[in-house]
Amino acid sequence: MRGFLRMPPSIGCGCPAKILRGREMRALSPDPSLGQVVVLGGSVAGLLAAHVLSRHAERVTVLERDHYEGGPEPRMGVPQSRHTHVLLTSGLDALSELLPGLPGELREAGGPCLSVPADLGVWQAAQWVSRDNPSAPVMTASRPLLEYVLRRRVLADPRIEVLTSTEVTALLGRPEHIIGVRTRGRGAGDRAPRNLLADLVVDATGRSSRTPEWLTELGAAAVDEEVLETGRAYATCVFHADNTGPADEVKGFYIVPDAAQPFGAIILPVENDRCMVTLSGPRGQAPPTELAGFVDFAGGLPHDAPHKWLSKASPAGRPVGYRHTSNRRRRYDRDRAGHTRSGLLVVGDALCALNPVYGQGLSVAALNAVALGRALARTRHAPSAHSLQRAVLRSSRGAWDVATGADSPMPGAAGNAVRTGPVNEFLNWYLERVRERVPGDPVVCRAFRDVLFLLAPPHSLLTSPQVLRRSLLRSPVPTPADLPTP
């Protein structure tokens, strides 16, 4: 196989890149080594995987159950699209690496950028986090806008074909070697089953992935799963924003839930002069999905600033509930029968689904794609699907550790991924001391934020001498009680 061509600096740098087409695109393409690739699911994880794989495949076909709308609209197959989303700094960095200029395109389309906590009133450990220690930007565009801008960019590549209103019903092949998928049309059209062969099948169908079931139908052993469920539920409602947002000095609020205080809220600006409000509660205390009850629920938060704003705000729709908040990691890197499976790769929420309360999902999808691209670039020949799967799984480990670490002490936490025992009791005690010092200590705040934004591994909170010394030997520094109030 001939060596891959390198992208020229004008495409690989952080400046906006034009969308290449036709002969110009093919001239920059590496020699294909993966053959025919089929990606199941045309949302964020699937589109990013298709983009990366198109550089190393003869052809990439994306199969999407829904019909794509002409603009940035929520889709039935993406129920989480009606809820609050955040692109963390790590996710923005990853998108810039994958598709130079895409964050700029999102901003031009109206996606707001914020610094946390400079632009956001963050309530943690019973006090406001000081706003004197700003972060690099995060983006709070709505999920439909992100998907629309991303889809427009990715599908401009002539090497990528998309088939909408197409449902996958089975995998083809043997447990240890997948060779394609069986499909059928959705709606009133032709629903006759068809087989589509591929050298690599990529599952990016999210939490509803049926790959475990399909592998079992082929005779494979059940896929190992790690699960942590807290029963947390949330609801989201969109409100009109005035010129100043939720408060005179901030653009939104984040009430951080923890084991001692399990109620949460996040109010963030989105495009078109709107704010998206998500309220969350523990098992058995879900926010109501009727407007008056939704607003009243905010009155039970540990600070009244969000409730004051909601009581005066004008709704732009009705609240929508969501209860799929478990952490679930499927270990496709393992096989009980001892096989190394070929022909199948799983990415995004289909591989590692996280409690959405922590806002990691979009960024993890982008990090998955970066890891996939780097694994493919490390060799002149097509790497095994098993090695690609391991690389993608590693890219989500930090987010998994953050989410399961935060959820394990929550009331009612259950599942085989709950962290228990003396070591974890000590870690929970130490991390609680870290959280208590976040509001008033700039060093601890930066370190903690870098972990939450997936810029540093969780263990860095244990290995940093400064964080250790300040968390163990210094008392928390109080912040003003009225820091960002309306």
N, C-alpha and C positions, 0 to 999 in steps of 0.2 A: 504494500500500500504506500502510495506517495505521501510525503509529509503534508501536514495541514498548512495552508497559507495563513499568514498573520494579518490581522486587521490593521490598516494604516492608522497613524496617530490621530487623524481627524475624526475617526469613528470611535476609537477607544478612549478618548479623553472625556472630561466632564462637561465640555461645551455641548450645546444643542446639536444634534446630528440630523441631517435630512433623511427622509425615508427613501431607501434605495429600491429600485424596481428593475425587473426584467434583466437585460444583459449586464447592467452594472452590478446588480446584486449577485448574479451568478459568477461574475469575475472575482468577487471577494470571497466566495464560498470555499470552504475546505473540501477536500475529496471526501465523498460520503463513505462512512464505514459502518453505519448501522442499518443500511437498507431501508425497508419500509417501517415507519413508526406510526402507531395509532395511539392517540391520546384520548382517554375517556373523560369528558368534562371540559367545558369551555369557559370556566370562570377564571379567577386570578391564578391559582396554582397550575391549572391546565394550560392557560395561555403562556405563562412564563416558561413552563417545561417545553412546550412546543417551540417557542422561540429559541431556546438553547439547543434543543435537539435538531432543529432545522439546519444548523451549521455542520452537522455530522451525519445526516441522513439523506437518502435519495428523495424521500418524500415524507411529509408529516401530515396525517389526517386527524383532525379534531372532530370528535363525535359529541354533540351537545343535545340533550333531551329537549331543551326549550327552543322557542323561536326568539331570535335576537330582536329586541326593539330597535327602532331607528335612532333613539337617543338614550340618555342616561336614565333609564326607568328600572324600578325593582322587578325582579323576575320570580316567577312562582317556584322555580327549582333552586332558588337561593333565598330561603326564608330569612336568613340573617341580614339580607341586604336592606331591610327596613330599620336596622338598628345601628347604633353608634360604632364607628370604626376609626382606628388611628393607625397611621403609618409612623412607626417609631423611627428614630434617627437611623438605627441599623437598617430598617426597611427602605428608607429613602436612599441611603448609601448603596444598598444592594440594587435597587432599581436604576440608579445612576450608572452602576457598573454594567448591568444587563442591557439597558436601553438608554444610552446617554441622551440627556435632554428631557426625559419623560417627566421628572418632577417639575421642571419648568413648564411643560405642557399642561400639567395638572393645575399649576398656579394660574396660568393664563385662562384656564377654563373656570376659575373661581375657587379652587381648593384653598382654604385658609391654612396658613402656617403659624404655629405658636411656639413660644419658648416656655418650658415648664421648669419652675413655677412662676417665672416672671409674668406670664400672661394668663395664668390660671390660679385660682384660689384653691390650694390643696390643703385639705384638713386631714391630718394624720396624728395618731397618738394624742388625741384630745387637744390639739392646737393647730394653728395655721403654720404651714411651712414658709419660712422666710423667702421672699421674692427677690432677694439680693444675689441669688446664685443661679443665673439663667442657664438653660440647657441649649444645645444645638437644636435646630427646629424639628418639630414633628408636624405631620400634616393631618388635618381632620376633615378632608373631603368625604362626601358620602360614598358608600360602597358602589352605588350605581354609576356615579361619575368616574370613579377610579376604573371600574370595569370598562366603561365606554371608551375612555381615552386609551387604556391599555389595549383593548380589542382592536381599535382603529389602527394603532401602531403595529401590533403583531401581525394582524391579518393582511397588512399591506405587502407582506413578504410572499412572493409568488410560489415559494416552496411549501407553503402551508395552506392546506385545503380544510374548510370547515363544512360539516354536514349537520345542520340543525334539525330539530324535530326527529331525532334519531335515538332510539333507545337500545342499549346493550342488554342482552338477556343471558349471556353465558360466555365463559372463556372456552377456547378451543385448544386441544392438545392433551398433554399428560401432566400429572401433578408437578413433575420436575422440569417440564419444558412446555411453555405456552407458545402457541403459533398463531393466535388471532382471536377474534371475537365473533359472536353471533349477534346480529342486529335486526331491528324491525323499525318501520316508520311509526310515528305517533300521529294521532288525529284521524281524520276521515280518509286519508290517502291509503296507499298500499302498505299493508301491515305484514306482508309475506316475509318470513325469516330469510336472512342472507348471511353468508359467512364472509368475513373480511380478514384475510391473512395478513400477518405482520411479523417482522423480525423482532420487534419490541412493542409490547403493550404497556402503556402508562396509565395507571388508575389515578385520576385527580377528581374523583366524584364526591369528595368530602365525607362528612360524618355518615352519610347514608350509603357508603360504599358496600357493594355486595360481593366484593372479591373473596372474603372469607367463605361465604356460602358457595360461590362458584368453584373455588378450589376444592371444597369438600365434595361437591358433586362430581369432580374429576377423580376422586379417590384420595385426596391429600388429607393428612392429619390436620386437626383444627389449628389455626394460627394462634400462637401465644399472645395474650393480651394483658396489658397492665392497665388497671382502671382505678380511678379515684373519683368518687361521686359525693358531692356535699348536699345535693338537693337544692342548691341555689337557683333562683328564678329571677328573671328581670322583665321589665317592660319599657318600651321606648315610645316617646311622642315628640313630634316636631312642632316647634313654636316659631312665630315670627320674631325676629330680633330687631331692636331699635338701634339707633346709631352708636350707642355705647355698649351694647351687649348686656350680659347679666348684671354687671356692676360698673361703676364709673371708671375703675382702674383695671379691671380684669375682663377677659373675654369668655370666661367660663368657670366652672367649679368642678372639683373632684373630691368627693367624700370617700376616703379609703376605708373599706371594710376590713376587719380583722377578727380574730377569735373572740376578743372581748366586746367588740362592737360590730355585729355582722351586717349592718345596713349600709348600702352604698349608693352613690349618685355620681353621675358624670354629665355635665352640661357643656357642650362644645359647639362652636360655630361651624356651619357647613356653608356651601355655596348658596347663592340667591338670597342673602340676608335672612337666613334661618338659623335656628339653634336646634340641635338634637339633644333630647334629654332622656337618659336611661337611668331608671331606679332599680335597685336590686335588693332582695331580701333572702334570708335563710330558708331552709326547708319548712314548708307549711305557712310561710309569710310572704307570699308572692305579691308584688305590686298589682293593684287592680288595673283592668284594661278598660274602665270607663273613666272619663275625664275628671269628674269631681273626686272620685276615689283615688285616682292617680296623684292629683295635687295634694289631697289630704295625707296620702302616704308619706310625702316628702316632709310633712310636719313631724314625723317620728325620727328624722335624721338627727345626728348628734350636734349639728349646728343649723340654725334657722335661715341662713342666707339663701340656700336653694329654694326653700319654701316661700320665702318672701318674694323672690323673683318670679316663681311659677304662679303665685297668687295674682300677679299683675300682668303676666304675659298673655299673649293672644295665640291660641292653638292654631296650627295649620293642618290638623288631622286628628285622628283618634289614636289612643295608645294601642300598641301591638305587643303581645306577650311572647316570651321565648323561654323554654325550659331545658334546652339541650346544652347543659353546662358541664357535663362530666369531662374529666381528663381521661383520654383513652389513647394508649400507644400500642400499635400492632407490630409485633416483632417479626417482620418478614425477613429479617437478617438471620433468623433461626429456622431450623426445620427439624421437627422431631424424628423424621425418617432418615436424617443425615444427608439429604440431597442438597446440592447447590442449585437452586432453581434458575433457569434461564428463560428469557423472553418476557419477563414481567418486572415492572418497577412501580412502586406506589409512592405518591408524594402528597404534600399538603395535609389537610384534615383526615384524609383516608388513611394516612400513616400515623399521624400524631395530632389528635384533636385536643385543644386546650380550653380551659374555662375561659369563655370570652370576656369575662369581667376584667382580665388583665391586659386586654388589647394587643395580644401578640400575633394573632392569626395571620394577618396580611404580611407582616414583617417576616414571619417564619416561612411563608410561601415563597417570598423573594429570596430568603437565605437558602432555602432548598434548591432553588434554581441556580444560584451562584455556586453552591457546592457541586451540583450536577455538572455545570459547565467546567469547573476546575478539574473535576475527576476525568471528564472527557478530554480535556486539553493536556493531561499529564502523559498521555500515551499516543503513539502513532497508529495503534490498532484499536479496534473497538474493545473497550473493557467489558468485563462480565457484568451481567445485570446484578449479580450479587454484590460486586464491589461498588457499583453505583448506588445500590440500596443502602449499603453501609455508610457511604459518604453523605447521602441525603439524611439518613437518620441522625448522624452525628451533628448535622447542622441545626437540628431542632432540640438538641439535648439541653442547652442552656435554658430555653423557654420551658421545657418540661420540668427541669429542676426548680425553676422559679414558681411555676404554677402549682406543682404538687407540694413544694415546701410551704407555700402560703396556705394551701387548702387542707393539709394534713391536720393542723390544730383546730380547724373550724368545727363547730358543733355538728354532730351527726355525720362526720366524714366516714366513708365506708369504701371498701374495695381492697384489692391486693397490692395497691401502690401506696396505701396510707403508710406514712413513716412512723414507726413506733419503736419503743425500747429506750434504754438509758442514753445512748449516744444522741438520738434524735430529741430526747427531752432536753439535753444540754444545748443542742443546736437551736431549738425553739427558744430557750431561755436567752441565749446570746443574741439571736436575731431580734428578739423583742427589745433588748437593750439598744441594738442598732437602730431599730425603727423609732424608738423614743428620742434618739438624738438627731434624727434626720431634720426635724423642723428648724432647729437653731444652730446646728453645726455644719458649716459649709463643706468641710472635708468629708464627713460622713454622708452628707446629702449627695455630693457628687458621686461618691463610690456606690452608694445604694442606687442612685438613678441610672448609672452606667449598667448595673446588673439588670434592672427592670427594662431598660431600653435595649438589652441584648448586645451591648457593646463590650461587656466584660463578663467572665464566668462567675457564677455564684460563689465559688470558693475564694474569689478575690477578697470577699468580706472577712474571711478568716486568715488570709495570708498578708494582708496589708498591715504593717506595724502601726501606721497612723490610725487606721480604723480600729484596730484592736485596743490601742492605748486609750483613745477617746471613748470607746464604748464601754471599756471595763473600768477605767480609772476616773472619768469625768462625769459630772452630773449633767443632765439635760439642760440646755439653755432655753428658757421660755421665750416665746415670741408674743408680740402684741395681740390681745384678744380680738381686736377689731381690724386686723390686717387688711383683708380685701372686702369687707362687708359693703353692701349697696349704700 
